[in-house]
Amino acid sequence: MTSKTTSSSADLENKIRASRTELDRWVREVVQWHFDPATGCPFWLDYASKLDFDPRAEIKTYDDLSRLGPFQDEWLRGGPVRRWVPKAFANSPIYVFETGGSTGVPKSRISINDFRTDYEAFSRTLPDEYFPMGADWLMVGPTGPRRLRLAVEHLAQHRGGISFMIDLDPRWFIKMIRMGDSRQAEIYKNHVIDQALTLLRAHPNIKCLFTTPKLLEAISEKVSIKKMGITGVFCGGTEMTQQFHRFAVEELLDGAYFAPTYGNTLMGLAVHKPRVAEDNYAIIYYPPAPRAMIEVVDPDEPDRVVEYGETGRVRLTTLTKEFFMPRFLERDEAEREPPCDLYPWDGVRNVRPFSRFKTSVVEGVY
C-alpha cells in the first residue's frame, strides 16, 4: 500500500511538472503572438509601447506575467472593440460576446473560434452514456450577446445533435428584481419555463439539457426530468452551491447525469472534477489549462496566492491567440484546490460571489 501510494504521488508530481512546462511554453507563444506587430492586437501593441521592457524578450514563464500588472476591468467596457482583434485575424469573421451586465456597462470580448475550441474540449469530458452522441439538446439559459447561446449550440452540433433554444433576457429579469417587482419577475421566469416545457414535450429526441440552477429547480417543480427523457444535465451559474449539487443529484434528476461547470465569457469553461464520496458534493472545478488558469489570491494582497484549502478571490488569466487577459480579478471567491490526477494544476472549490460585493450584485436567473 505504501509503495503504491508513493508511486501515485510521484506520478502526480510528474504530471504537475509536465503541465507547468507546457503552460510556460504556451505563455511564451501567446505573448510572442499578441506583442508581435505583425500578429498582435492594437491594445497590447500600444500597451507594450509604454513599458520599459519588451515582453517578447523577457516574459518566459507564467509567473513572469506579473510584470504586465493586473488586467483592469474597465479596459473591456466600451469601444472600440476592434482594438482587441489581433492583426492576424483582421479579415476573419469576428464575434463579440458580452458579460451579464449586472455591474454596469457589460464587458466585451471578441472571439473567432475560441468558443468552439473550448466546448469541443468540454465535450470530451461528457460521458456518452448520459449525453448520447446524436441526441438533441435544449438550451435554457441566457441568450442574446452571451457566448453560451452559440457555444451550447456548437456543443450539440459537435456531438451530432441539434440544439433547441428558448428566449431569455436575464437583464430584464434583473431589472424587475431591482425595481422590487417580484410578481413580474416570477411571471417572466414562468414564461421561460413554459417555452422549455413546450419544446421538451414536442421533441422526444432531446436528451441533453443546459440550464442554470434556478431554472433547473423551476423546471423540476413542473415535470420529472427523467420522464421528459433527459439523461444528462450540463448546469452552470453563480447560484451553484454544494447544497444545490446534493439536491440536484439526490432529488431533482432521478438518475440523470449532473455536470456542473464554472464558466464565463472571459475564461471559457472550467470542468467539474468527477464526483467522489469523500468530496461530499463540494463543487470542484479545474480550468482548461493552458488556455486559461485560475488562481485563488489574498483579496488584500492580490499578488499572493493563498494556501491549499484557504479562501480567497479568484484571479483569472486567459491565454489564447484570440484573447489575452493576464491576472484579472474576478468578482468570485473560492477555496484553492490542489491538482488531481485528471487535472494536474490548481482548481477551485465552491465558487460563489465575492462576499464583499454581495450587496451590489443582482444575479437574477443565473
Phi, psi and omega in degrees: 000315180297317180298317180295317179298316180297319179297316180297318179297318179294320178298317180296317179300320178296320179294321179297315179297319180295320180293325179290322177298317179293322178299313180298320178297317181292323176302313180300318181293317181292318179295317176303317183295310187283340180252008175273125181304337181277334185237340189286171179266153183305323182300309185286330176294319177293320179299318181295328182295342181260359179272159177262018176210163179263111181304326182295331182270330192246346176267107185248339184224170177300318181297331180294344179299341178300337181292342179275351182080173181285145176284133186266132178310315187292341180299335183262002180262118180091180187247188002282133186291339181290351176292347178264356182275116177301143182302329180296339182249015187302330182259009179273154172296127185252131169262151169235127179246148182241152171284178189297333180081016182283351180240023179123216179299127181298147171280144182245141176228131176277155178205153176235297178232359184304318183294328176289314179301314182299316185279337172290322175294317178298322180305324182292345180267353183270130179288127182298334180301324184255335176242076190298138173297134181090348178285153177272160183239156169237127180255107179247082183199187184296133179251215179069227188276012182269147185289341179305321184302312179281327184293314179293322177299317178294321178302314179298314181295319180299329180266011174086013181246187178238140180256123172270145185235150169248165174271126177213121177247094183295337179292325178292320178300314179298320180299319179295321178297316180295329178281355181077017182266073183294331180295313179293325177298318179293321177299318181293318178300318178294326175299318178295314181296320179299320177299316182296315182293324177301315181291318180299321181286333185269341188230091184293346179278358175286110180247344188236142185228133164252134173199181179257162181305314181298319182284327176298316179296319180295321177296318183292337175289338183264320186218166171276122179304317182296315181294336177279358175093005180282127179250341180219135180237122174259119191228135179214159178145160184289346179275004178290120181229168176301319181294319179291322178305310179298314181300316181296313184290316188274335186235321188277321195263342173051046176102348175291148181286138180247117181245088177286144179223157174239106183220159172204173184300326188275333184260314193117234188220120172266132185267158181277144171290134178308137187291131174229153187302321186292343177280347174053044176068012173301145178267110183243124184239149173233133182288165181278066181299146001269009184288337174207146178230144177241134173235156175246118189239160176294121182302331182268342175225075190295355173277352182256119174283133182286170178284161177301134181090344180277156180269142176196185180272143181283130175242128187247138170234124178253130188227082173230167179285344175274327188211126181238119182219092183273132167060056180262126179280114178283167175264040178233159171230162183192175170263144178284129183250135180288161177301157175229174186300319182286326181229089187278055174207171184299144172236190179225148182240132173055060177295137176209166179303140180304123190301330182285348180255357191304327185284346187248356184245128176255121187271338177066229185272006178284000000 
